[in-house]
Amino acid sequence: MESPMLLLNAAILIATGAVYAYVGLVTWRRRVGGEAQLASDLFATFWLALAATTAAGALPRIMAYLGVADLALYATITHVNIFAICIALWGLLYYLLYLFTGKRGTLIPVSIFYVLFYAWLVYILAVRTPTGLEVDGWNVRLTYATEIQGPVITAFALLLILPPVLGAAGYARLFFKVDDPTQRYRIGLVSFTILAWFGTILLVFFLQVGSGVWWQIASRLIGLAAAYLIYAAYRPPAWVRTRWGIRRIDEPAGA
């Protein structure tokens, strides 16, 4: 039986996933109508898929704590998590591009991109071949016969993180093109949150400081803060509504 820290990490992951799921369900229930409904639903899909992959991350920790050493099972969970991550990022990127362009035509190229990206990741995992498990007291990870380095790992990080960052940056440009306080508040908060969230992940990757326990904890806190801020973008707190006249997403413009 391994360290109880594995169970603590698993509990944090489940709790974080529950918060993401709540934001996703609230977003899913939002009815905006017309062509924008698909974008709204895919934004909800982002949160729900993110909730699934985050909560599912608890499973390997629990298995390791119980002494389960089935490499095929760990590898299967890894593949499922990668699929959920690709689904999440697909929904997020289309949502941001739709907000920026107002066109549904971006759905096909975004879909093709993430299908190819997922296929590439599956290929990389197949080439690497899992050989064992490594437990560091807080985390558990597969070890591989072949480690990926250099351009491949850099390409992976950029393809994973850069599209949402660029999408959020494009969406942020609309901040200067609208006059309505509610629209500016929502655009600014959503775009800034995504830029800060994914930008921090990219920075940590290139600085190569993401292996410590401190980052595992910090990344959970950053994710929770991002979920709250984006939730507040659409359902602002009462004091924000009162002070600046910001409307909730379900309030008409004249309210």
C-alpha positions, 0 to 999 in steps of 0.5 A, a space after each residue: 500500500 502506497 502513501 496516503 498522499 495519493 488519496 489526498 491528491 485523488 480527493 482534490 482531483 475529485 473535488 476540482 472535477 465536481 466544480 468544473 462539472 457544476 460550471 458545465 451544467 450551469 452553462 449547458 442549461 443556458 439557452 441563447 438560441 440560433 447559431 450561437 447555441 452550438 457555441 454555448 453547448 460546446 463551451 459547456 462540453 469543455 467544462 464537462 470534459 475537463 471535469 471528467 478528465 480531472 476527476 478520472 485523474 483520481 483513479 490511478 492514484 487510488 489504484 496505486 494506493 491499493 497496490 494495483 499494478 496492471 499497466 494495461 489498465 493505467 495505459 487505458 486510463 491515459 488514453 481515455 484522459 487524452 481523448 477527454 482533453 482533446 474534446 475539452 479543447 475542441 469545445 473551448 477553441 470553437 467557442 472562442 473562435 465563434 465569439 471572435 468571428 461570429 461564424 460557424 464555419 470554424 467548426 470543421 477545421 477545428 474538428 479536423 485539427 483535434 482529430 489529427 492531434 488525438 491520433 498523433 498522441 495515440 501514436 506517440 503513446 504506442 511508440 513509447 511502450 509503458 514498462 512500469 509505474 513510478 510513485 513519488 508519494 503524491 503522484 503516480 505515472 507510467 514509465 516508458 521504454 522510450 522517452 520523448 524529448 526535444 522538438 516532439 515534446 515542444 510541439 506537443 506543448 504548443 499544439 496543446 496550449 497555444 490554440 486556446 491562447 490564440 483564440 482567447 487573444 483574438 476574443 480579447 480584441 473585441 474588448 475595444 470594439 464594444 461599448 456596452 459595459 456588460 459585454 466589455 466585462 464579459 469579454 475581458 474576464 473570459 479572455 483574461 482568465 483563459 490567457 492567464 490560465 493556459 499562459 501559466 501552464 505554457 510558462 511552467 512547461 518551458 521553465 521546466 518547473 512543473 514536476 514538483 508538488 507545489 505546482 500540482 497544488 498551484 495548478 488545482 488552485 489556478 483551475 478553480 480560480 479560473 472556473 469561478 472567474 468564468 462563472 462570474 463572467 456570466 453570472 456576476 456577483 451582486 456587488 458587481 451588478 450593482 456597482 457597474 450595472 453588469 447584467 447576468 447572462 439570462 437578463 435582458 438588455 433593458 433589465 
